[in-house]
Amino acid sequence: MDPFPQGESRTRSNEGLLRTTIVLDGGGACIAEARQLTAAFLARVQAEHGIPVSLRAMDVTQLVVSELVTNARKYAPGPVRLELRVVGAAVDVTVWDSDPVLPVAQAPDPGRVGRHGLEIVRAVSQGFEVRREPVGKRVRARIALWDDPAGRPSGHPPL
């Protein structure tokens, strides 16, 4: 990893790869800051690069960012690194934190209050992975940027 100083953000476009990275301090405002960065990044992707981003993709991506950054802030001390990267017709949301313990989705329980974040992320994402790193872990979710003409999220089979 090539961590940036806390609070620094970069957007790069090279070889068709669009991405932005920010290191958040892990404080209370970092979740809102991460959502705002996500909305601004996807708006730039659409406006400056002509890549369509559906309203659903904008909302779902901000939800996934919020859930993953919330978990990192809750369970890991220190900074949180957020990377957003456009890959084809999707955006990859990657969150790194310093805790090596890998998250585990719990069995569905309608009586449980809270702790549904990972279930939500997995349900709305096209892809999901968790990897232990030399320091901490990296959690990645992939979200389709647009819906197909029938209104289904891209890449999801018809019901």
N, C-alpha and C positions, 0 to 999 in steps of 0.2 A: 504494500500500500504506500501511497505517497500522500500522507496527511497534509492538509493545508492548515495554516494558522486558524485558530478558532474564529468563526464569523466570516471568513473569506469564502467567496463563492466564485466559481469560474464556469463559463459556458464555452464549450469548444465545438467546432465543426470541422472535422477533417476526415477525409475518405468516407463521406456520407454518415459519419458518426456524430450525433449530437448528444452532448451530455453536460451536466452541471454537477458540481460537488460543493458541499458545504460541511464544515465541522461546527456542530452546535455545542454550546457549553453544558448542556444537560440541565439547565435551570428551567423554571416554570414556564417561561415564555418560548422555549425552544419548539414546542409542539405547534403553536400558532405560526411561528417563524417558518417552520418546515412546510406547513400547508401553503403559506403565502409564496414561498419560493417555488413550490410545485405549480401553483396556478400561473405564476409569472413565466416559468420555464415553458409550460405547455402552450401558453398564449404566444410566446416568441416562436416556438416551433411552428405554429400555425401561421402566424403573420409574416415571419421573415423567411421561412423555408417552404411554405405552401403545403405542409403536411397536415391533412385533415385530423382534427381532434374533436370527437363528438362530445356533447355536454355530459353524457353518461361517463365517458372516459375521464373527463375533467373531474367529475364528482368522485368516481371510484378511485382514481389515483390519489386524490387528496385524502380520502378515507383510509386507504392502505398506508399512506405516509403517516397519517395521524396515529393509526393503530401501532405501526412498527416503531415509531419514535417514542410513543407513550410507553411501550414495553421496554425499550432500551433505557429510557429515563427511570422507569420504575425498578428495574432489576439490575442495572449495571452502574457502578460509580463512574464519574468522569464524563468526558465528551462523547458525542454521538456523531458519526459521519454518515451523511446522506448523499447518495449519488442517484441521479436520474439520468437515464440513457435511452435514447430512441434506438430501437433495433427493428428495422423493417416496419411493420404495421403495429408495433407495440412499444410500450415504455417499460423499461426495467427499473424497479425501485429497489435500491440496495441500501440497507442500514447496517452499519458496523458498530459494535459496542465492545467494551472490555471484559464482559462476563463470558467465560468459556462454557457455561452451562447452556445446552441447546434447548430451545423451547419445545414443548410437546403439546399437541392439541388434545384437549380433554374430550371424553365421550360426551355427546349431546345430552344436556340436562336442562329441560325447560324451567326447572325450579331454581337453578343456579343464578345468583345475581352477580353480574360482572364476569370478568375473565373469559369473554367470548371473542376477544380480538383476533387470536390466531385462527379460530374457526371462520370468522368473517373474512379475513384476508384470503384464506384458502378457497372459500366459496366464490369470491368475486374475481379471482386471478386465473389466468390461463396456465401459469406455471408458478411453482413455489419450490424454493430450496433453502436449506440451512446448512452452513459449513462452519466448522471450527477453524479458526485461524491461529497462527502462532501466538497472537495475543487476542483473546476474545473470540467473537463469532461474527459471521456475516449472514444476514437474512435477505433473500431476494425474492421478489414477486414480479410477475409479468402481467401487464394489463393491455388489452387491445385498445388501439387508439380510435377506432371507429366501428360502427355497427354495419352489418351487411344490409342490403336493400330490404330484407324482410324484417329488419329491426332487431335481429339477434346480435349479441356481441360477436365480433369477428372471431372465427376459430371455434366457436361452440356449435355442436351439432343441433339440428332442430329437435324440439321436444316431441 
